[in-house]
Amino acid sequence: MVISKQKREIPGTVLFDGEQARKGYALNKMCFSFNSAENRAEFVRDEDAYCAKYGLTPEQRAAIASRNVLQLLAAGGNVYYLAKFAGIFGLDMQDVGAQQTGMSKDAFKAKLIDAGR
């Protein structure tokens, strides 16, 4: 029996599948480490050294440096782990959602409220 693996595509969306999970393992592991205040402080002290400690790829390091959520997702980041990274800079999931949609945070919040009506 031959099983055909067809990749599902949603325009403008990076699907977090097995391939993305493997690609982003180091990035997500690093972001998970931010559960610890000590690790967050170490990252802030020397961001590049902290990224190197986890073996991030040049693509992942560039995305971290630019704080670009879409690049982080493309580099294998999982939004739930990326939230821990965003939290270091005082950002919440609405900030992340706004960046993903190209909207201001206020416009994104208004869209969420309207969708809930």
N, C-alpha and C positions, 0 to 999 in steps of 0.2 A: 504494500500500500504506500503510495506517495502522497505526502501531505504538502500542499502548496502553502507557502507562507506569504500572504499578501499583506503589505504594510498599510495600515489605515492612515489616511491623510486628512487633516482638518486645516484648511488654509489659515495661515498666520499663527499656527499652534505647533509647538514642539511636543510631541507625545513622549511621555516618560515611559519607555518600554525597556525591555531587557538590554538592548543595545545602548540606550542612553544611560541606564543604570551602571553598566560596565564602564562606559566612557567617563561618567561623573563620580565614580567611586571615591577617589581621593578628595575631590572638591566637597562632596557631601559628608565625608568623614571629617574633614576639617571643620565644616560648618556645624556639625553635630558637637564638635569639641567646645563650641562656644556656649554650651550649657554651663560651663564653668567660668566664673568671674575671673579666675586666675588666667585661663586661656584667652579670654577676651582682652585682658590687660596685656598679655604677651603679644597678641596680634597687633594691638594698637602701638606698642613700643617699637616693633620691627615687623611690619607687614610682610616684607619680602622674605625675610628669614622664616617667618611662620609658614608662608606658602611653600617654601622650599622644604621645610620639615615634613610636609605632607605629600611632596612630590607632584605638585600641580603642574600641568602642562603650560607652555607659553600662552596658549589660547585662554586657559582658565585664569592664569595670572593677570593677563591683560583685562579680562572681564572683571576680576576682583578690583583691580586698580581703577577702572573706569566706573565702578558701581553700577554697571549696566545689567539689569535683570534679564533682558532678552538675550544678551550674550552669555550670561551665566546659565540660562536654561539651555541654550544651544550647545554649551560646553558640557552638558550632562547634569547640570544642577537640578535638584528636586526642590520645588517651591517651598515645601515644608522645612527643609534644611536651610534654604536660602533665607527664610524668615529669621533664623538665628543670626545670620550674618547681618541682615538689614537692621536688626535690633541694636547692634553695636552703635549704629549711627542715629538711633532714635526713630527709625522708620518702622511702620507697622504694615500689615497686609494690605491696607487700603493704599498706602504709598506704592507698594509693589504692584497692585492691581492697576493703579493709575499709570504707572510706567509701562506696564504690559499693553495697555490700551491706547497709549499716547494721549491721555487726558490729564488735566490737572486733578489734584486730589479732590478738590471740592466738586468738580464735574463728575468724577467717578463716584463719590459718595451720593450725589444727587441721582445718578443713574441707578445705584443700588436701591435707594429709597423708592424711586419710581417703579422699579421692577417688583418691589414687594407689595405694591398696591393692588 
